[in-house]
C-alpha cells in the first residue's frame, strides 16, 4: 500500500492509498525559456493574429498595459516571469515612441492592490525608472464607460481602456477566466464580473465569462487597437524540505517517512505557516504568444493544458484533495471556509476537459479544518454567508447579494483596498455550488467546525480514514488522490 503526503491546511497528512487507488501526480515542469524578454519582443513582433505592435502604436500617443493580480498558479513565487514580461512590454512601447504608458491592475472583485503592493508586480530595476501611471481598477468607480449591454448584462469599463491609443494585455494563460480577454473583463463593473462564471475552467463552451470577455474584446477593438502577450507558465518548482513534490515519487516517499514531517506537525500553527511560506518556489515560462488577446490566450492555454495535463481514462468515484493554508487570491491569508472550499471545488475540480473528473453522485473529500476564521478586514464580507438568517436557498442567497451591494460600509472598505468586494464571496460560492451539484456529497476530512461544514451543505469527518469509509459506503470503488497544489488540468476520457 502506497503512502502519499497531502496538505491539510498548514499540516501535512499522510494518506494510505489502496491498491485500486489512483494517484494523480502532475508532470514535472518542462524546459524553460532562458530569455523571457526576447520571447516577449518576438511575440509582439510576430503575432498569431492581428498587426505587430509597431504598426499599432501611435508615436507620441498613449498606451494602456493591462495586468492581473498574480493569483494563479498556487503556490506563487516572489519573482516571476510576468514581471519581466510587463517590463519588456513597456520598454517596447517606449522604444516605439509611445509618450505615456498606463499600467492598469485589473483585480476583478478581489481586494484592490495597495500602493505598497504595486511595486511587487514589477522588477525592482523597472520600478525605479518607470515614469508612467499605475491605476488599480475600481469596480465601483463612478466614471466607468458604458460599452452597452452584452445579453442582459450591463457592461461599463475603466476609462483607461477607451481613453487611450492602444491596449496591451500581459497575462498568463491559466484558465478561461484568468488571462487574455478575461483581464479586460476584470476591468469592468461589478455586474459583468458577477456574471462571469464557468462550468469548466478549461473549456470555452460552458463559460459565460469567456463569452462576455470575447464580446468585450470585440467592442473595445472597434474603438482602439488591442493586442497582447500571453505566457505559458510551467508548474511551479518547489525546493527546500518539499523539494521534488509533487512530481517525483522519491520525494513523496521521503516526505511521507520524514522525521521532519512529524516535527512539523508538532510545531505551533504560526511556525508551520511561516515554514510553508518560506519554502523556495520558482515559476518559469515554457512559451509566449502574441496577438489579439483571445487568439493568443487560446493558443497559450491549449499549450499549457498539453504541458501540464494528466489523463484519466474515465471519471472516478471519489477524489481526495489537499487544501493549502492560503487563500486562492492575494493577499495570501488563512482561508475561511468558503475560500477553502473554493480551492477544492471551484478550482481543482473545475480544471477539467472533455468530462467532469468524478461520476455523477460521486464524493469529493477536502482536507481542511474549515474553521470560521476571517482575516480582518480583508475577509469580513465572507461572514454574510454564515449569517444565521441566510440559507443555501436561491431566494435567500439573492437577497443576501442585494444586501451586500447595498452595504455602503463594505463598498467603502473595498474601494479603500482593505477588503474584497462584498460580491466576491457569492462569486466563489457559486463556483463551489456548480461543482457540488454534480456530486453526491462533499466530505471535509479533519473538520474542526462541524457547524460551518453543515451550514455549507458539507459532511464533516474526523479524519481521512473516516471520510474514505463514507465514500466507500456511498459506493465508491475507484478513488483518486490529487497531489496538489499546484493544481493541474485533468483530461478525462479515452485518448
C-alpha positions as CSV (number, residue, x, y, z in Angstrom):
1,X,0.0,0.0,0.0
2,X,1.5,3.3,-1.1
3,X,1.6,6.4,1.2
4,X,1.3,9.9,-0.1
5,X,1.6,13.3,1.7
6,X,-1.2,15.8,1.2
7,X,-1.6,19.3,2.5
8,X,-4.4,19.8,5.0
9,X,-4.2,23.5,5.8
10,X,-0.9,24.1,7.5
11,X,-0.4,20.4,8.3
12,X,0.8,17.5,6.2
13,X,-1.4,14.4,6.2
14,X,0.0,11.1,5.1
15,X,-2.7,9.1,3.3
16,X,-2.6,5.3,2.7
17,X,-3.5,4.7,-1.0
18,X,-5.3,1.3,-1.5
19,X,-4.2,-1.0,-4.4
20,X,-7.1,0.2,-6.6
21,X,-6.5,3.8,-5.7
22,X,-5.4,6.3,-8.4
23,X,-2.6,8.8,-7.5
24,X,-2.9,11.9,-9.7
25,X,0.5,13.4,-9.9
26,X,1.3,16.3,-12.4
27,X,4.1,16.0,-14.9
28,X,7.3,17.8,-14.0
29,X,7.9,21.4,-15.3
30,X,9.0,21.5,-18.9
31,X,12.1,23.2,-20.4
32,X,12.1,26.9,-19.6
33,X,12.7,29.9,-21.8
34,X,16.0,31.4,-20.8
35,X,15.3,34.9,-22.1
36,X,11.7,36.0,-21.3
37,X,12.3,39.5,-22.6
38,X,13.5,38.3,-26.0
39,X,10.5,35.9,-26.3
40,X,8.1,38.8,-25.4
41,X,9.6,41.0,-28.0
42,X,9.3,38.3,-30.6
43,X,5.7,37.6,-29.7
44,X,4.8,41.2,-30.1
45,X,6.7,41.5,-33.4
46,X,5.2,38.3,-34.9
47,X,1.6,37.9,-33.5
48,X,-0.6,34.9,-34.1
49,X,-3.4,37.2,-35.2
50,X,-3.6,40.9,-35.8
51,X,-0.9,43.5,-36.6
52,X,2.5,43.6,-35.0
53,X,3.0,46.1,-32.1
54,X,5.0,48.5,-34.2
55,X,2.0,49.0,-36.6
56,X,-0.5,49.5,-33.7
57,X,1.3,52.2,-31.7
58,X,0.7,55.9,-32.1
59,X,4.1,57.7,-32.0
60,X,3.8,60.4,-29.3
61,X,0.5,58.8,-28.2
62,X,-0.7,56.7,-25.2
63,X,-1.0,53.1,-24.3
64,X,-2.6,51.1,-21.5
65,X,-1.0,47.8,-20.4
66,X,-3.4,45.6,-18.5
67,X,-2.2,43.1,-16.0
68,X,-3.9,40.8,-13.4
69,X,-3.2,40.2,-9.8
70,X,-0.9,37.1,-9.8
71,X,-3.4,34.8,-8.1
72,X,-2.6,31.7,-10.1
73,X,-0.8,29.3,-10.0
74,X,-0.7,28.2,-6.4
75,X,1.9,28.3,-5.0
76,X,3.1,31.6,-6.4
77,X,6.7,32.9,-6.4
78,X,8.1,36.2,-5.2
79,X,9.8,36.9,-8.5
80,X,8.2,35.5,-11.6
81,X,8.3,35.9,-15.4
82,X,5.2,38.0,-15.6
83,X,7.1,40.8,-14.0
84,X,9.8,40.7,-16.7
85,X,7.2,40.3,-19.5
86,X,5.5,43.5,-18.2
87,X,8.8,45.5,-18.1
88,X,9.7,44.3,-21.6
89,X,6.4,45.3,-23.0
90,X,6.6,48.8,-21.5
91,X,10.2,49.1,-22.8
92,X,9.0,48.2,-26.3
93,X,6.3,50.8,-26.2
94,X,8.9,53.4,-25.1
95,X,11.2,52.3,-27.9
96,X,8.4,52.7,-30.5
97,X,7.7,56.3,-29.4
98,X,4.7,56.0,-27.0
99,X,4.7,59.1,-24.9
100,X,2.6,57.9,-21.9
101,X,2.1,54.4,-20.6
102,X,-0.6,53.5,-18.1
103,X,-0.4,50.2,-16.2
104,X,-3.9,49.1,-15.3
105,X,-4.1,46.4,-12.5
106,X,-7.3,44.5,-13.2
107,X,-8.2,42.8,-9.9
108,X,-11.8,42.0,-10.5
109,X,-13.8,41.8,-7.3
110,X,-10.7,40.9,-5.2
111,X,-9.2,43.3,-2.7
112,X,-7.7,46.3,-4.6
113,X,-3.9,46.3,-4.8
114,X,-2.5,48.8,-2.4
115,X,0.3,51.3,-3.3
116,X,2.8,49.3,-1.3
117,X,2.0,46.1,-3.2
118,X,2.1,47.6,-6.7
119,X,5.8,47.7,-6.5
120,X,5.8,43.9,-6.1
121,X,4.2,43.4,-9.6
122,X,7.3,44.7,-11.5
123,X,11.1,44.0,-11.3
124,X,12.9,46.3,-8.8
125,X,15.0,47.9,-11.5
126,X,11.9,48.7,-13.6
127,X,10.1,50.2,-10.6
128,X,12.9,52.7,-10.2
129,X,12.9,54.0,-13.7
130,X,9.2,53.8,-14.7
131,X,7.7,57.2,-15.3
132,X,4.2,56.3,-16.4
133,X,1.0,55.9,-14.4
134,X,-0.3,53.0,-12.4
135,X,-4.1,52.6,-11.9
136,X,-5.8,50.0,-9.8
137,X,-9.2,49.2,-11.2
138,X,-12.2,50.1,-9.1
139,X,-15.4,48.1,-9.9
140,X,-17.4,50.7,-8.1
141,X,-15.9,53.8,-9.9
142,X,-18.4,56.5,-10.9
143,X,-16.7,57.1,-14.3
144,X,-16.9,53.7,-15.9
145,X,-17.5,54.0,-19.6
146,X,-20.7,52.2,-20.8
147,X,-20.0,49.9,-23.8
148,X,-23.5,48.6,-24.0
149,X,-25.3,45.5,-22.7
150,X,-24.0,42.1,-23.5
151,X,-27.0,39.9,-23.4
152,X,-28.7,41.0,-20.2
153,X,-25.5,42.2,-18.6
154,X,-24.8,45.9,-18.5
155,X,-21.0,46.5,-19.1
156,X,-19.0,49.5,-18.0
157,X,-15.3,49.5,-18.4
158,X,-12.4,51.5,-16.9
159,X,-11.7,54.8,-18.8
160,X,-8.1,53.7,-19.2
161,X,-9.3,51.1,-21.7
162,X,-11.0,53.5,-24.0
163,X,-9.3,56.9,-23.5
164,X,-6.0,55.6,-25.0
165,X,-4.4,54.9,-28.3
166,X,-3.6,51.2,-27.6
167,X,-4.5,48.4,-25.2
168,X,-2.0,45.6,-24.5
169,X,-2.7,42.7,-22.1
170,X,0.2,41.0,-20.5
171,X,-1.1,37.9,-18.7
172,X,-0.5,34.1,-18.1
173,X,-2.9,31.6,-19.7
174,X,-4.1,29.7,-16.6
175,X,-7.9,29.3,-17.3
176,X,-10.6,30.7,-19.5
177,X,-11.3,33.2,-16.7
178,X,-7.7,34.1,-16.0
179,X,-5.6,35.8,-18.7
180,X,-6.2,37.1,-22.2
181,X,-9.6,38.8,-22.7
182,X,-10.7,37.9,-19.2
183,X,-8.2,40.5,-18.0
184,X,-10.3,43.1,-19.8
185,X,-13.4,41.8,-18.1
186,X,-11.7,42.2,-14.7
187,X,-11.5,45.9,-15.5
188,X,-15.3,46.2,-15.7
189,X,-18.1,47.0,-13.3
190,X,-19.4,44.5,-10.7
191,X,-22.4,43.3,-12.8
192,X,-20.2,41.9,-15.6
193,X,-17.8,40.2,-13.2
194,X,-20.6,38.7,-11.2
195,X,-22.0,37.1,-14.4
196,X,-18.6,35.7,-15.4
197,X,-19.0,32.0,-14.5
198,X,-17.7,28.8,-16.0
199,X,-18.6,25.1,-15.6
200,X,-15.1,24.1,-16.6
201,X,-12.1,26.4,-16.3
202,X,-10.5,24.9,-19.4
203,X,-13.4,24.8,-21.9
204,X,-14.9,27.8,-23.5
205,X,-18.2,26.2,-24.4
206,X,-19.7,26.3,-21.0
207,X,-18.3,29.6,-19.9
208,X,-20.4,32.6,-19.7
209,X,-17.3,34.5,-18.5
210,X,-15.5,33.7,-21.7
211,X,-18.4,34.8,-23.9
212,X,-18.6,38.1,-22.1
213,X,-14.8,38.6,-22.3
214,X,-14.8,37.8,-26.0
215,X,-17.6,40.2,-26.8
216,X,-16.0,42.9,-24.7
217,X,-12.7,42.4,-26.6
218,X,-14.6,42.9,-29.9
219,X,-16.2,46.1,-28.7
220,X,-13.0,47.6,-27.4
221,X,-11.2,46.6,-30.6
222,X,-13.8,48.7,-32.5
223,X,-12.6,51.7,-30.5
224,X,-8.9,51.2,-30.1
225,X,-6.3,48.6,-31.2
226,X,-6.0,45.7,-28.8
227,X,-3.1,43.2,-28.7
228,X,-1.4,41.0,-26.1
229,X,1.4,38.9,-24.8
230,X,0.2,35.6,-23.3
231,X,2.6,33.4,-21.3
232,X,2.5,29.7,-20.8
233,X,3.7,29.2,-17.3
234,X,5.3,25.9,-16.2
235,X,4.0,24.4,-13.0
236,X,6.0,25.8,-10.0
237,X,9.1,24.1,-8.8
238,X,9.3,23.7,-5.0
239,X,12.5,23.5,-3.1
240,X,13.7,23.1,0.5
241,X,12.3,20.2,2.5
242,X,9.5,19.9,0.0
243,X,11.9,19.6,-3.0
244,X,10.6,17.4,-5.8
245,X,7.0,17.5,-4.5
246,X,4.6,16.6,-6.1
247,X,6.4,15.5,-9.3
248,X,8.9,12.9,-8.0
249,X,7.8,9.6,-6.4
250,X,11.0,9.5,-4.4
251,X,10.2,12.9,-3.0
252,X,6.7,11.7,-1.9
253,X,8.2,8.7,-0.1
254,X,10.9,10.8,1.5
255,X,8.3,13.3,2.8
256,X,5.9,10.7,3.9
257,X,8.5,9.0,6.1
258,X,10.4,12.1,7.2
259,X,11.1,12.9,10.8
260,X,10.9,16.5,9.8
261,X,7.2,16.0,8.9
262,X,6.5,14.6,12.3
263,X,8.3,17.5,14.0
264,X,6.5,19.9,11.6
265,X,3.1,18.6,12.9
266,X,4.1,19.3,16.5
267,X,5.1,22.9,15.8
268,X,2.7,25.8,16.5
269,X,0.4,26.8,13.6
270,X,2.2,30.1,13.1
271,X,5.5,28.4,12.8
272,X,4.1,25.9,10.3
273,X,2.7,28.6,8.1
274,X,6.0,30.6,8.1
275,X,7.8,27.4,7.1
276,X,5.4,26.8,4.2
277,X,5.5,30.5,3.1
278,X,9.3,30.5,3.0
279,X,9.7,27.3,1.0
280,X,11.7,28.2,-2.2
281,X,9.4,28.4,-5.2
282,X,10.3,29.1,-8.8
283,X,8.0,29.9,-11.8
284,X,9.3,29.7,-15.3
285,X,7.9,30.1,-18.8
286,X,7.5,27.4,-21.5
287,X,6.3,29.6,-24.3
288,X,4.9,33.1,-25.1
289,X,2.4,34.1,-27.8
290,X,1.3,37.5,-29.1
291,X,-1.6,39.0,-31.0
292,X,-5.3,39.5,-30.4
293,X,-5.8,38.6,-26.7
294,X,-8.5,35.9,-27.4
295,X,-6.3,34.2,-30.0
296,X,-3.0,34.3,-28.2
297,X,-4.7,33.3,-24.9
298,X,-6.4,30.3,-26.5
299,X,-3.2,29.0,-28.1
300,X,-1.3,29.5,-24.9
301,X,-4.0,27.8,-22.8
302,X,-4.1,24.8,-25.2
303,X,-0.3,24.5,-24.9
304,X,-0.5,24.8,-21.1
305,X,-3.1,22.0,-20.9
306,X,-0.9,19.8,-23.1
307,X,2.2,20.5,-20.9
308,X,0.5,20.2,-17.5
309,X,-2.4,17.9,-18.1
310,X,-2.9,14.4,-16.6
311,X,-5.0,11.8,-18.4
312,X,-7.8,9.9,-16.7
313,X,-9.4,7.1,-18.8
314,X,-12.7,7.6,-17.1
315,X,-14.3,9.5,-14.2
316,X,-13.5,8.4,-10.7
317,X,-16.0,7.5,-7.9
318,X,-14.3,9.8,-5.3
319,X,-11.3,12.1,-5.0
320,X,-9.2,13.3,-2.1
321,X,-7.9,16.8,-2.5
322,X,-5.4,18.6,-0.3
323,X,-6.1,22.2,0.6
324,X,-3.2,24.6,1.2
325,X,-3.1,27.1,4.1
326,X,-3.5,30.2,1.9
327,X,-6.4,31.9,0.1
328,X,-6.8,31.4,-3.6
329,X,-6.2,35.1,-4.2
330,X,-3.8,37.8,-3.0
331,X,-3.1,38.8,-0.3
332,X,-2.3,35.2,0.8
333,X,-4.0,34.7,4.1
334,X,-5.5,31.8,6.0
335,X,-8.6,30.8,4.1
336,X,-12.0,31.0,5.6
337,X,-14.4,28.1,4.9
338,X,-15.7,29.4,1.6
339,X,-12.3,30.2,0.3
340,X,-11.0,26.7,1.4
341,X,-14.0,25.1,-0.4
342,X,-13.3,27.2,-3.5
343,X,-9.7,25.8,-3.7
344,X,-11.1,22.3,-3.9
345,X,-14.5,22.7,-5.6
346,X,-14.1,25.9,-7.5
347,X,-10.5,25.5,-8.7
348,X,-9.2,21.9,-8.5
349,X,-12.4,20.2,-9.7
350,X,-13.1,22.8,-12.4
351,X,-9.7,22.2,-14.1
352,X,-11.0,19.5,-16.5
353,X,-11.6,18.9,-20.2
354,X,-13.9,16.6,-22.0
355,X,-15.7,15.3,-18.9
356,X,-16.1,16.0,-15.2
357,X,-13.5,14.0,-13.3
358,X,-16.0,12.4,-10.9
359,X,-19.0,10.4,-11.8
360,X,-22.4,11.9,-11.2
361,X,-23.2,11.5,-7.5
362,X,-19.5,10.9,-6.6
363,X,-17.7,12.1,-3.5
364,X,-15.2,14.9,-3.0
365,X,-13.0,14.7,0.1
366,X,-11.4,18.0,1.0
367,X,-8.6,18.0,3.6
368,X,-9.1,21.1,5.8
369,X,-10.1,22.1,9.3
370,X,-12.8,24.5,7.8
371,X,-12.8,26.7,10.9
372,X,-14.6,30.0,10.7
373,X,-11.6,32.3,10.7
374,X,-11.9,35.6,8.8
375,X,-8.8,37.7,8.3
376,X,-9.9,41.3,9.2
377,X,-10.8,43.4,7.4
378,X,-9.9,41.6,4.1
379,X,-12.3,38.7,4.5
380,X,-15.0,40.4,6.5
381,X,-17.6,40.2,3.6
382,X,-17.5,36.4,3.8
383,X,-19.3,36.5,7.1
384,X,-22.5,37.3,5.2
385,X,-22.7,33.7,4.0
386,X,-22.7,32.5,7.6
387,X,-25.4,34.8,8.9
388,X,-27.9,32.6,10.8
389,X,-30.7,34.2,8.7
390,X,-29.1,33.1,5.5
391,X,-29.5,29.7,3.8
392,X,-28.4,27.9,0.7
393,X,-31.7,28.5,-1.0
394,X,-31.6,30.6,-4.1
395,X,-34.1,33.3,-2.9
396,X,-32.2,33.8,0.4
397,X,-28.8,34.0,-1.4
398,X,-30.2,36.5,-3.9
399,X,-31.5,38.6,-1.0
400,X,-28.0,38.3,0.6
401,X,-26.4,39.6,-2.6
402,X,-28.7,42.6,-2.8
403,X,-27.9,43.4,0.8
404,X,-24.2,43.1,0.1
405,X,-24.1,45.6,-2.7
406,X,-26.3,47.9,-0.7
407,X,-23.8,47.9,2.2
408,X,-22.1,51.2,1.8
409,X,-19.5,50.5,4.5
410,X,-18.5,47.2,2.8
411,X,-18.2,49.0,-0.5
412,X,-16.1,51.7,1.1
413,X,-13.8,49.0,2.6
414,X,-13.3,47.5,-0.9
415,X,-12.7,50.9,-2.6
416,X,-10.0,51.7,0.0
417,X,-8.2,48.5,-0.6
418,X,-9.0,47.0,2.8
419,X,-11.4,44.2,1.8
420,X,-12.7,42.2,-1.1
421,X,-15.8,43.4,-2.8
422,X,-18.9,42.3,-0.9
423,X,-20.0,40.3,-4.0
424,X,-16.8,38.2,-4.1
425,X,-17.9,35.6,-1.5
426,X,-21.0,35.0,-3.6
427,X,-18.9,34.5,-6.8
428,X,-16.7,32.0,-5.0
429,X,-19.7,30.2,-3.5
430,X,-21.5,30.0,-6.9
431,X,-18.4,28.2,-8.3
432,X,-18.5,25.8,-5.4
433,X,-22.2,25.1,-5.9
434,X,-21.7,24.5,-9.6
435,X,-19.4,21.6,-8.7
436,X,-21.2,20.4,-5.6
437,X,-24.4,20.0,-7.5
438,X,-22.7,17.3,-9.6
439,X,-21.7,15.3,-6.5
440,X,-23.4,13.1,-4.0
441,X,-21.5,14.6,-1.1
442,X,-18.6,16.8,-0.1
443,X,-16.8,15.4,2.9
444,X,-14.4,17.6,5.0
445,X,-11.7,15.4,6.4
446,X,-10.1,16.8,9.6
447,X,-13.0,19.2,10.1
448,X,-12.9,21.1,13.4
449,X,-16.0,23.2,12.8
450,X,-18.9,20.9,12.0
451,X,-21.4,23.7,12.2
452,X,-19.7,25.6,9.4
453,X,-19.4,22.5,7.3
454,X,-23.1,21.6,7.7
455,X,-24.2,25.2,7.0
456,X,-22.4,25.0,3.7
457,X,-24.0,21.6,2.9
458,X,-20.9,19.6,3.6
459,X,-20.3,16.5,5.7
460,X,-17.8,16.8,8.5
461,X,-15.4,13.9,9.2
462,X,-12.8,13.5,11.9
463,X,-10.0,12.3,9.6
464,X,-9.2,10.9,6.2
465,X,-9.9,7.3,7.1
466,X,-13.4,8.2,8.2
467,X,-14.0,10.2,5.1
468,X,-12.8,7.3,2.9
469,X,-15.1,5.0,4.7
470,X,-18.0,7.3,4.0
471,X,-17.1,7.4,0.3
472,X,-16.9,3.6,0.1
473,X,-20.2,3.4,1.9
474,X,-21.7,5.5,-0.8
475,X,-20.4,3.0,-3.4
476,X,-17.0,4.5,-4.3
477,X,-14.6,1.9,-5.7
478,X,-12.0,4.0,-7.8
479,X,-10.7,6.7,-5.5
480,X,-8.3,9.4,-6.8
481,X,-5.7,11.2,-4.6
482,X,-4.9,14.6,-6.1
483,X,-1.3,15.6,-5.3
484,X,-1.7,19.3,-5.1
485,X,-1.0,22.2,-5.0
486,X,-0.1,23.0,-7.7
487,X,-3.5,22.3,-9.2
488,X,-3.3,20.9,-12.8
489,X,-5.6,20.0,-15.7
490,X,-7.4,16.7,-15.7
491,X,-8.1,15.3,-19.2
492,X,-10.9,12.8,-18.8
493,X,-11.8,10.1,-21.3
494,X,-10.0,7.8,-23.7
495,X,-7.1,9.4,-25.5
